[in-house]
């Protein structure tokens, strides 16, 4: 999380390092990292030690937010229909386990781990004991996944409006950039506003009735209604329900040449015949230090993950034709 935020805020171009674990010409593990990754690893170890010693609620919140951020980046919804079904199902789930039983509340109160984000009700209580309001990580991750889908749909709508097609020329509105460009985000903005309003409603009702509240009781309808409202207002309701990321991926694959589509998956890595650009033996379109790690993937993978034959010494290669000739002579002599 720290690496992503650091790169987004500073825009720094960091040297990318590769570590390959190879056994019999097959790559067992491939790790990519930058100096920023190493620095954030040290910070994470220090924060872990502090949390284990002090059980600080601030450090616990940092870990909880980091887990939530990672979950949102890893889990993707393919369509608004899937997202609305998910939110509706978890709406019922959350209401049942909070109002119908005491399991969820007791686990949240008694389980001391970064599975929730807590906020003190009073910073300076009279008795000196802090009392906290809790928000489960699921109440952040589940709407967050839906928000990410809304943002990707905003991007899709913008690219469609300016006539962008995969594999074609970049429209001038993009300024020559494949990513990192600005675009209007009405669905994301409305959904984020609805999430904040739903969260404020949850906290207000909880303090008013002095009882735990299922946050998804308010967040799920808020997010769904926000997307539907914007779609109706813009006359894009049919487009919103027809949008699927699987269809986009299939169209992109269908547009590839047949030879490229039928190319086998990479299985071997030849360290001798395909050195990295850092070794200076073979240049790539983007060398380490010029581009950030996520901008080097396409060009790096062509070199680092190319399917090649096992390494064979020049002596063995030179002996193969000789052995073939000798065996042919023996066959003729027998005849």
N, C-alpha and C positions, 0 to 999 in steps of 0.2 A: 504494500500500500504506500509506504514511504517513497519507494522508487517511482511509482506512477505519479504521485503528487509532486515529487521533486522535478521530474521531467516536464510535467505539465506547467508548473509555475515558472521554471527557469528557461525551458526550451533548450537545455544544454545538449550538445552532441557528444556522447560518451563512447570511448573505445570499448569494443565488445570482445570478450575473451571466450574461447571455447575449450571445454575439457571433454575428451572422448575416452571412454573405456572400451577397448577393442579386444576381442578374443577370437583368434583364428579368422581374422579378416571381417568379423561381424561386430557391429557397434552394439554394445550392451547398454551403454548409457551415454547421453549427450547433454551436457550442462552448459548453459550460456549465462554469463554474468558480466557486470561492469563494476567499476570501483564504487559506484553508489550502492550496488547490492551488498558489497562487503561492508561498507559503512553502516547501512541499515541493519545488517545482521548483528553487528556489534551493539547497536542501540537496542535491538530487540532482546538480546541476551541480558543487557543491563536492566531493562524494564521487567523482564521475567524474574530476575533475582529480587528486584525491589518489591514486586507483587507477592512473591512467596514469603518475603520477610515481613511485610507491613499489611498485606491485604487491603491496600489503598483502593478506595472506590474510584478515584480518578484514573489510576492505571488499569483497573478492571474495565472501565468505560472505553479506554483506548483499545484494549484487546477486543472488546465486543464490537466496536465500530469497525475495526480492521477485519474481523471475521465477516461482518455484514457486507462490507465493501467487496471482499474477495468473493463471497457467494453471489453477489449481484453480477460481477464480471464473469463468473463461471457458468451460471445457469441462464439459459435463454429460452424465451417463449417464441413459438413459430407463428402465432397468429393471435388476434384479439379474441377470437372465439375460445381458444385454449386458455387465454388469460382470464377471461370472464368466468369460465367454468371453474378454474382454479380458485379464484377469489370467492365465488359463490360457495364452493365446497368448504373452504377454510372458514368462511363466515359461520356456517352451521357448526363446524368443528369447534371453533373458539367459543361460541355461545354455549354449547353443551358443556365443555370442560371447565368453564368458569362459573356459569350459573347452575349447572346441573350437579357438579361435584366440587370437592375442595382439593382435588389432586393438583391442578395447575397452579393454584394460589400457594399451596403448601410447598410445592417444589420450588417455585420462584422465591419464596421467603427463606427457606431453609437450606437450599443448595448453594453453597458459597463458591461460585465459579463465574467466569465472564460469559454467562449465557443471557445476560440482560444488561440494560443501560439504566443506571439509577441517578436520580436527582434529589438532592436534599430538600425537604419541605421548608426548613429554616436553616440558614447558614450559621446563625448564632442562637441556638435554643437556650432557654433559661436553665434547664437542667444539665446542659452540656452534652446531651446525647442526640446525635443526629437521627432523624427519621426520614426515610427515603420513599420516593415514588418510583416505581419500576416500569420499564418498557421492555418487553421481551424482544429478542433479536428477530423472531419470526414476524413481528409487527413492523420491522424495518425491511427485512429481506423480501418478503412476499410482495408488498406494494412496490418495493424498489425494482423488482424484476418486471413488473407491469409498466412502471415509469420508463425503464430502459427500452421496452418494446415501443412505447409511444414516441420516444425520441428517435428510434430507428425508422419508424413510420414517417415522422416529420422529414427526415433526411431523404427517404425514398420519394416522398411527394415532391420535394424540392428538385431532386435530380430529374424526375419525370417531367416536371414543369419546364425545365430549361433544355430538355431534349437530350439528356445524357444517356448513352447506351454503353454497356460493358463491351470493351474491345474497340470502341469507336474513338473519335477525336474528342478531346476535352473541350467543353463549351468555354467561351471566354469568361463567363461569370465565375468560374472556379479559379481563375488566375493561374492556370497551369499546375494546380495541386490536386492530387488524387484524394487527399484527406486533409483535415485541419482547417477546412474552410467553414465560414459561418453560413447559417441558413435559418430561416424562420422556424420556430418550434411552437406552434399554437397548441398542439395536443399535449406535449410535455409540460408546457407552462400551466395549462389548465389542470392537468392531472397533479402536478406538484402543488398548486394552490389548493386543490381539493384535499390532498393528503395533509397539508398543514392545518386546514380547517377541521378535518376529521380528528386529527390528533389533539387539537385544542378543545374540541367537543368532548373527547374522551377524558381529558384531564379535568375539565369543568364538571362533568357529571360525576366523576370519581370523588372530587372534593365536596361536591354538593351532597351526595348521598353517603359519603364515608364508606364506600364499598368498592371492591375491585371490579374493573370493567374490562370486558373483552374488546381490545382495541379494534380488531377486525370487524366488529359490529358496526363501527362508524367508518373505518377506512375503506373497506371493500365497496360498499355502495357509493362512497364519495368518488373513488377512482373510476368505477364503471360509469357512473352518471356523467362525470367530467368528459370522458372520451366520447360517449354517446351525444352529449350536448354539443360539443365542438363539431362532431361529424354532421349532425343535423343542421347546425347553423351554417356550415360551409357547403352543404349539399354533397358530402362525401361519405355518406353512411354505407352505401354499397361498396365503395372502394375500401373502406376500413374493414368490413367483414370479409372481403375477398382477398385482402392482403395476407400472403403467407411467405415466409422467408425460405421455405423449402422449394417453392415454385421458382423463386429467384435463383437459388442455387442450381436447380435443374436446368433452367434456361441458360445459365452460364456454362454448364457442362455440355449442353447440347450445341452451343456455339463453338466449341473447340474442334480443331481438326481431328479426323478419325485416328491418325497415327498418334497424336498426343493423348487422346482419350483412352486408347488401348495400351498405353505405355505401362509396363509392369511397375508395381510398387518397389521402391528402393529397398534393398536388403543388405548390401555390403558396402563397406567403406575402405577405399584403398589409400592408405596414408602416404605411400611412396609416390604413386602416380598422380595424386590429386592433393597437393599440399594447400594450406590455406594462404590467403593473401598476406597474412602476417609473416609467413616464412619467406616471402619474396620470390618464390619460384613460379607462382602463377597468379596473375592479377585478376581481380574480380571487378565488376562494375562499381561496387561500393566497398572500399577497404575499411578496416577497423580504424576508428578515430574520426572518420568523415561523417558517418551517419549514426544515429541512435540504433540500439539493438533491434527495435521493432521495425525499423526501416531497412534493415539489411537482410531480413528473412528470405525474401524471394531470391536475391542474388546469391546468398550464402548457401542455401539449400541445394542449388544446382551443382555446387562444387562439393559440399560436404556429404551429401546423401545420394550421390550418383551411383547407379548400379554398375559395378565393374567386376572383372574376373579376379580371382585370388592372385596375390603377389607371387610371381615365379621369378627365379633368378635367371640372368641372361645365359648362364651355363646350361641350365636345364632346358631352356628354349632352344639353344643351339644343338643340343644332343637329340632332341626329338626327331628332326628330319634324318639324322644319321642313323638312328635306330630303325627308322622306317625303311631306309635303303638297304640296310643289312638284312632285315627280315625278308625283303623282296628278293634279294639274291639267294637266300637259303631256299626259298620256295622254288625258284627257277632250278636250282641244283637238284632238288628232290625230283622235279619233273623229269 
